[in-house]
């Protein structure tokens, strides 16, 4: 951060980059003001203006002196990403399409339920992984989101309900890093954004109510245990390496045994000894939803501190996979319950606006050419069928 401030000070006029204060954690904000020759307590004031009051105009931060406000206007900004469209589902789910720098677009989803609301947050424009059941992966990958673009999704969700103006910033009670992208491949920005989610001067969400979901980037997960205490979910989706290699290609690099060991190490590193990992398992008709798969999963997870979340597959255009029947889901659930596991079946929410799990897409300037390959394959298939 010091080098950033120094480089800004040496530039002038319209060529000078501005630091987006929206994405700075408390530690980063304090260092920012120390680099300016200011006291650390200025960080607390600015964090409250941005995240408690929803203020983006530095001139409105009236407990800062005029000279400091003038200095900040010259070198800094508070710039959230921009909502392009909003869609409301019949079940109360709300989805936003959000424009980010570079021509990309991401999606975020707020799912209300009783007295709480869970915000599904994206971490990348597209996804560099290519899980076969996920529509985001079919779009390819453009870039990582900045910390400001990640926490900006929380900021925008609260502003969408006028919660800043009413003084009630609690519309978002839970955050899941389960939107577009693999969070652990954007490590530093995701950690900074999650720090703000937990920070009392920002959103003050409990560490148990912020969940990071990973497909299994083991080295980054090992590193996460050193710097974070958020809840952990792992996208497993298969009870053996052979099947998971097909569904979640990163498994070829970090197979199930290695991944589960890393997850266990993360849980063991937490001060709270009651933590468990949420194992996410998308049920796909005829692929991984049979009783034998459930029995194999029960054996695999024996003595592993977890609860299991079953997710019936949500269809999308680029996939031939099908949603399993209700009976198949019930049979799978029963095998696991009989084996002694805590098992939930995720209720599909927002599927009428394509906001359900696995359905999120945005606008991706694909650097991988993956989306081009999928389109070509789909066109070939249409020609052959015709």
N, C-alpha and C positions, 0 to 999 in steps of 0.2 A: 504493500500500500504506500510506503514511503516513496518508492521510486515512481509510483503513479502520480502522487501529488507533485513531486519535483518536476516531472516531465510536463505536467499541466502548467505549472508556474512559469516554465520557460517558453510557453507558447502564448499566442495572443489572438484576439479577434475570433472570427468565425472558424478558423482552423483548429481552435483549441477544443479538445474533447471534453465532455462533461461527465462527471462521475454520477451514475444513477444511484442516489441514496436509498432507493426503494429496496435494493437487493443486499444492503450491507447488514451483517449481523451486528449484535451489540459490540462484540470485540472489534470488528472491523470499523464500526462507526466511531468508537472511542479512539482508535488509532488514526482515523481520518482527521479528527479534530486536534489530536496531539500534533500531527504533522502540520496542521495549520497554525500551531502556536496557541491553540485554545485549550480550555479546561475539558477534562473528560466528561463532566456532567452535561455538556452540550449534547452529547450523544443521546442521553436519556430524554432530553427535551425533544429532539428531532424525531426519535423513534416514536414517541407518543403522538406527535403531530401526524406522522405518516400512517401509523398502524392503528392508533386508537381513534383519531379524529378523521382520518381519510383525506388529509390535506396534501395537495400536490403543489400549491403555490407557496414558494419560500417566503414571499412577502407577507403571507398570512400568519407566519410563525412569530407571533407578536412578543413572546418572551425572549426572543433573540434580539440583541442590539441591532440598530440600523446598520452599523458598519459591518457587522458579521453577516447580516442578511445580504448586503450588497456584495460581499465577498463570495458568498455561496451562490448567488445568482450568476456570478461570473464563471464559476468553475463546476457547479453541480446542478442537478435537476432531480425531480421526483417524477419519473415517467413510467406509468404502468403500460402494459400492452393494451391493445385496442379490441374491444368486442365488435365483431363484424355482424354476428347474428345470434339470436337467442331462440331456442325452441322449448316449449313447455309440453310435457307429456300429460296424458290423462291421469296418470298415477301420481302427479306432483313433481316428478323428476324434471330438472331443468338442465339443458345443455347449451353451452356457449361455443361458438367458433371464434377464435381469438387470433388476430393478426400479429405476427412478430417480425422483427427486422429480417431483411433478406428475401422478402416475398413469400415466406412460409406462413402456414396457418396450423393451429393446434386446436384441440377440443378439451373442454373440462366439463364435468358433470356433477351436479349437486343432487343428492338423493335424500329427501326428508323421510324420517320415520319416527312417529311419535314425537317425543321432545328433543330429538337430536337430528342432525343433518350431516351427512358424510359427503365430503368433496373429493372427487377423484381427479387427481392432478397429473398433468403431463410433465415429462422431464426432457424430451427430445422432440425435434421436428421429424416425424417418422420414427423408424427404429432400425438400428444396425443389425439386430438379430432377425431371424426369419422363422419364427415359430409358425408351424403350418396351419394352426387354427385361429390365427389372429389377423384381422384385416389391416391393422396398422403396419405390420411387417410387410405386407404385399405392396405398400407404397414406396418402400425403400427408405433411405435415410438422407437427411439434409444436413442437420447440425444439432449440437447440444443447445439447450436453452440456457440463458444466463440465470443467475440467482434471482435477478429482478423479474424475469419472465416467469419463473416458477412461483415465487411468493406473490407475484402480481395476480396470479389466478385466484389466490385466497382473497386478496384485496378487492378484486373485481366482483367476486361472488358476494362479499359483504356489501359492497356499494350497490349491487344490483337490487338488493332488498332495502336500500336506504338505511341500513343498520348503523352506519356512521352518524347520519343525521339524527337518528332517534337515540343515539347513545347506547344501542344494543349491538355490540359486535359479536354476539354469540350465535349468530345464524349458522356459522360453521363450527360444529362441535367436534367433528372427527375429520381427519385428512388421511387419505390413502394415496401413496405414490404408486398408482396402478394405471395411470393414463397412458398416453403415447410415450413409447421409449422404455429403455432399460435404465432405471435410476443409477445403478452402480457403475455404469459406463459414463456418467456425468457426475462423478463423485463429489468434487469440491463444491460445485454449484448447488447440488442437491443437499449436501450437508449444511451449507450456509443458509439455504432456504428453510430447512427443517429446524435449524437453530432459532430462526425467527418465529416459526410456528409455536415453539415451546417457550419462547421468551415472554416473561410477564409484561415487559414494556412494549411488546408487539401483540401477540394473539393468545398467549398463555394457555395453550392447549396441553393437556396431560401427555406425558411421554407414552402412556398406554393407548392414547387415542390418535397418535400419529403412527402410521404403519408404512414401512417400505417393503415393496414386493419385488423380488428379484427372480430371474430365470436361472441364476446360478453362476454369477461372476465371482468365483471363489476368492481370488486375491483381494478384490475390493471388499468383499464381505468380511474377510479377516481384518482388514484395515478399519472397517466400520466399527468393529467391536472396541477399538481404541478411542473412538471419538463420539460415539452416539449411544443413546439408550432408548431409541424408539422401538416400537414393536416390529417384529419381523414376520413376513410371509414369504413362502417359497413356492414358485410355480412348478409343481412336480409333474402332474398330468399323466404319469405312467408309473407302473410298479417295477419296471426292469429297464436296464440300459438299452436293450435292443429296441424296444418300443419308444423309449424317450429320445433316442437318437433321431428317430423319424419325426417326432412331434416338436422337440426342442433341440435344435442342432447343436447348441453350445454344450450339450451333454457329452458330445464326442471329446471335448476338451476337458470338461470337469464332470466326470461320471457321478452317478447318484451317491455312491459311498463317500466320495470326496466332498460332495456338496452337503450331505447330512452331517458329516463330521464338522464342517465349517459352521453350519447352523448351530450345532450343539455348543461349539466353542463360543459363539456369539451369546447364546443364552447363559452359559456359565460365567461369562465376563460381566454380566449385569449384577448390580447390587441387590436387585429384587430376585430372590430365589424361587419365586412362584411363576416366573415367565415361561411361556410355551411358544412354539413356532406354529403359525397357521399354515397348514399344508393345503395349497389350492390344487384342485383336481378337476379339470374340465372334462365332462363326460361326453364322448362323441359316439354316436350310434355305430355299433359294429366294430369299433376300433379299440376302445379301452374301457368299455362299460359292462363287460360280462362278469358273472359271479367269480370266475377264476381270477380275473384281474383284482377284484375286491379282496379275495382271500390272499393273493400275493402281496397286495398293499398292506394288509393287516400284519403279515409276517415281517415285511420290510421295516415297518415303523414300530415294531415291538421295542419297548423300552426307550423310545424316542419321545422327548417332551413336546407333545403337539396336540392340536385339535385339527380336524379335517373339514374343509369347506368344499362341498361338491357344487360344481357349476355346470348345469346343463348347457351344452354348446348353443351359441346364438349364431344363426346363419347370416352369411353375407355373400355378395355376388361372386367374389373371386374364389369361393370354396365349394367343393363338392361334398364336404362333410354334412352330416345331418344331425339334428337334435334327437337325443334318445327319447324313448317313450317314458311316460310317467311310471309305468310298471318297472322298467329297467332301472330307473333312478331309485325307486323304492327298494328294489332287490339289492342294489349295490349298497345303499344306505344301511339296510338291515344287516348285511354281512359284517359291516364295520362296527355297528352298534353292538351286535352280539359278541364281537371280539373285545368290547370294552372301551371303544373310542368315543369321544365327544364329537359328534358329526352334525353339521348343519348343511342344508341345501339352500344355496343362494336363490332367493326369489328374483326372477327376471324383472328388472325395472327399466323403464324408458325404451323398450324395444320398438315402440311406435314412432320414436324419433331417432332410432339407431344410436341410442345412448347406452345400450347394455354392454356387459363385459365382453371384450373382444371385438366390438363393433366400431370403436373410435377410429375415425380417419380425419385427416386435415387436408392441407395443401402442401405437398412436399416437392421441393425442387430436388429430385432424386439424384444423388451423387453415385449411387451404386448400380444404376440401370436395371435394378431388380423389377421395378414397376413396368418397365418396357418389356422385359422378358415375360412377365405374367400376362400382359396384354396380348403379346404375340401368341403365347400358348393358348389363351382363351379363344382368340380369333381362329387359330388352326383347328381347335376342337369344334367350333361352330361350323366351319367349312366341312369337316369330316362328317359331322352329324347330318348336315344338310345334304 
